[in-house]
Amino acid sequence: MRDIKGFLIVRLSFFCVTLLAACTDTGPAQERGKTDLITLEEILRLGDESAGDTILFGSISQIVVNGRGDIIVAENNPFLIHSLGSDGSYLGSVGGQGQGPGEYLYFVGPVIGSADSVYLWELLTNRVLIYDPDDFSWVRSIEVGDDGEKQVSSLIGVIENGFIVGKSLPPFLESDNGLWSINDDYHYELTKVNSNGNFEADLFGTVAAGEMIYNIQENRGLNFISVPFARSPAWAVGPDDMLYYGWSDAIEITLVSADRSTREVISYGHDPVPITEAEMEEEQPEDALFREILAAHEPHETKPAFQTFVVDEMGHVWIKLSTREDAVQAEWLILNRESQAVGSATLPVAVNLEMIRDGYAYGRYQERGEAPMVVVYEIQE
């Protein structure tokens, strides 16, 4: 955020989307029956310089919302967290850069607890930082026990008596003699840290890390190359402390209860979206050596089944499907826990929804090469 002085000048624009309800079959050739029409109306947009907004975001890593409708926006360049009222007014920061009480250098999160407290995982120091739900002042920290070489890279959600995190070995492993090797089984373990700061032994599950090509070269050291149209993990905590997670190669999302006694799978067929030659060329690295390394790997011929998902208060999963070349709209498929399509919504490709709460959908809007914005939609029946 580059300018936080004064009040926001909020441009209200309207973008309607249709939500189609109630289908019973699954599969890409599914026939959808008659449905009720629901609209999502854009009611707030923050960070739009062209509209005269005085609050601008340099980057957005995460958006969460508390019970009052306050919007909490995390940036990661630099690492900052800002709180905004439901009308877009600037409320203040959550913590701050530094090494004092309640301060941080690097973090993952935030997430919101059941009582609206704000939680962060501070990287490097392995601490959970907790902030007051009313004025966002620092309350306390929880020191988390050492888990050897495994590192926590994701704070997924707050559940009763603890937190769900994603941890893994790093992509590069160093031997006792100082030599480096590539971790060929780079994946996340989804597990619980209890309120005492101890990891629980039982896992909710495991999921592969995002696709990258890791490389070790004598003259360049350790490096990585992005895979065009890579598959990646996605996760969220839904109602009743249920963990939802999946891998974007297929619409197959696992649900696990906090006590691990319930395990379900939401699955749905999809029509693969082919990758065109122009799209593949656009994703190639500029570095000639990296292009050569990438060319040696079998490329994807189709895009991931989905880009991301978010879980609403009824436990429905809103899944952003991949789009064809030059598409300006993306479909969000909405599935219930029985793997039935209960609707779909259409939003601009540049929008990623991050939270649905109390009849509102909150997302990040970012065109390629442009600064990100926060958008809020009201769900109207």
Secondary structure as the mmCIF struct_conf table of DSSP 4:
data_model
#
loop_
_struct_conf.conf_type_id
_struct_conf.id
_struct_conf.beg_label_comp_id
_struct_conf.beg_label_asym_id
_struct_conf.beg_label_seq_id
_struct_conf.end_label_comp_id
_struct_conf.end_label_asym_id
_struct_conf.end_label_seq_id
BEND BEND1 GLY A 6 GLY A 6
HELX_LH_PP_P HELX_LH_PP_P1 VAL A 10 LEU A 12
STRN STRN1 THR A 18 LEU A 20
BEND BEND2 GLY A 27 GLY A 27
TURN_TY1_P TURN_TY1_P1 PRO A 28 ALA A 29
HELX_LH_PP_P HELX_LH_PP_P2 GLN A 30 ARG A 32
STRN STRN2 LEU A 37 LEU A 46
HELX_RH_3T_P HELX_RH_3T_P1 GLU A 49 ALA A 51
TURN_TY1_P TURN_TY1_P2 GLY A 52 GLY A 52
BEND BEND3 THR A 54 THR A 54
BEND BEND4 GLY A 58 GLY A 58
STRN STRN3 GLN A 62 VAL A 65
TURN_TY1_P TURN_TY1_P3 GLY A 67 ARG A 68
STRN STRN4 ILE A 71 ASN A 76
TURN_TY1_P TURN_TY1_P4 ASN A 77 PRO A 78
STRN STRN5 PHE A 79 LEU A 84
TURN_TY1_P TURN_TY1_P5 SER A 86 ASP A 87
BEND BEND5 GLY A 88 GLY A 88
STRN STRN6 TYR A 90 SER A 93
BEND BEND6 VAL A 94 GLY A 95
STRN STRN7 GLY A 96 GLN A 97
BEND BEND7 GLY A 98 GLY A 100
TURN_TY1_P TURN_TY1_P6 PRO A 101 GLY A 102
STRN STRN8 GLU A 103 TYR A 104
BEND BEND8 LEU A 105 TYR A 106
STRN STRN9 PHE A 107 ILE A 112
TURN_TY1_P TURN_TY1_P7 SER A 114 ALA A 115
BEND BEND9 ASP A 116 ASP A 116
STRN STRN10 VAL A 118 GLU A 122
TURN_TY1_P TURN_TY1_P8 LEU A 123 ASN A 126
STRN STRN11 ARG A 127 TYR A 131
TURN_TY1_P TURN_TY1_P9 PRO A 133 ASP A 135
STRN STRN12 TRP A 138 GLU A 143
TURN_TY1_P TURN_TY1_P10 GLY A 148 GLU A 149
STRN STRN13 GLN A 151 ILE A 159
TURN_TY1_P TURN_TY1_P11 GLU A 160 ASN A 161
STRN STRN14 GLY A 162 SER A 168
BEND BEND10 PRO A 171 PRO A 171
STRN STRN15 PHE A 172 GLU A 174
TURN_TY1_P TURN_TY1_P12 ASP A 176 ASN A 177
BEND BEND11 GLY A 178 GLY A 178
STRN STRN16 TRP A 180 ILE A 182
TURN_TY1_P TURN_TY1_P13 ASP A 184 ASP A 185
STRN STRN17 HIS A 187 ASN A 194
TURN_TY1_P TURN_TY1_P14 SER A 195 ASN A 196
BEND BEND12 GLY A 197 GLY A 197
STRN STRN18 PHE A 199 ALA A 208
HELX_LH_PP_P HELX_LH_PP_P3 ALA A 209 GLU A 211
STRN STRN19 MET A 212 GLN A 217
TURN_TY1_P TURN_TY1_P15 GLU A 218 ARG A 220
STRN STRN20 GLY A 221 SER A 226
HELX_LH_PP_P HELX_LH_PP_P4 VAL A 227 VAL A 227
TURN_TY1_P TURN_TY1_P16 PRO A 228 PHE A 229
STRN STRN21 PRO A 233 VAL A 237
HELX_RH_3T_P HELX_RH_3T_P2 PRO A 239 ASP A 241
STRN STRN22 LEU A 243 TRP A 247
TURN_TY1_P TURN_TY1_P17 SER A 248 ASP A 249
BEND BEND13 ALA A 250 ALA A 250
STRN STRN23 ILE A 251 VAL A 256
TURN_TY1_P TURN_TY1_P18 ALA A 258 ASP A 259
BEND BEND14 ARG A 260 ARG A 260
STRN STRN24 ARG A 263 TYR A 268
HELX_LH_PP_P HELX_LH_PP_P5 ASP A 271 VAL A 273
STRN STRN25 PRO A 274 PRO A 274
HELX_LH_PP_P HELX_LH_PP_P6 ILE A 275 THR A 276
HELX_RH_AL_P HELX_RH_AL_P1 GLU A 277 GLU A 282
TURN_TY1_P TURN_TY1_P19 GLU A 283 GLU A 283
BEND BEND15 GLN A 284 GLN A 284
BEND BEND16 GLU A 286 ASP A 287
HELX_RH_AL_P HELX_RH_AL_P2 ALA A 288 ALA A 295
TURN_TY1_P TURN_TY1_P20 ALA A 296 ALA A 296
BEND BEND17 HIS A 297 HIS A 297
HELX_LH_PP_P HELX_LH_PP_P7 GLU A 298 HIS A 300
BEND BEND18 GLU A 301 GLU A 301
STRN STRN26 THR A 302 THR A 302
BEND BEND19 ALA A 305 ALA A 305
STRN STRN27 PHE A 306 VAL A 311
TURN_TY1_P TURN_TY1_P21 GLU A 313 MET A 314
BEND BEND20 GLY A 315 GLY A 315
STRN STRN28 VAL A 317 LEU A 321
TURN_TY1_P TURN_TY1_P22 GLU A 325 ASP A 326
BEND BEND21 VAL A 328 VAL A 328
STRN STRN29 GLN A 329 LEU A 335
TURN_TY1_P TURN_TY1_P23 ARG A 337 GLU A 338
BEND BEND22 SER A 339 SER A 339
STRN STRN30 ALA A 341 PRO A 348
TURN_TY1_P TURN_TY1_P24 VAL A 349 ALA A 350
STRN STRN31 VAL A 351 ARG A 357
TURN_TY1_P TURN_TY1_P25 ASP A 358 GLY A 359
STRN STRN32 TYR A 360 TYR A 365
TURN_TY1_P TURN_TY1_P26 ARG A 368 GLY A 369
BEND BEND23 GLU A 370 GLU A 370
STRN STRN33 MET A 373 GLN A 380
#
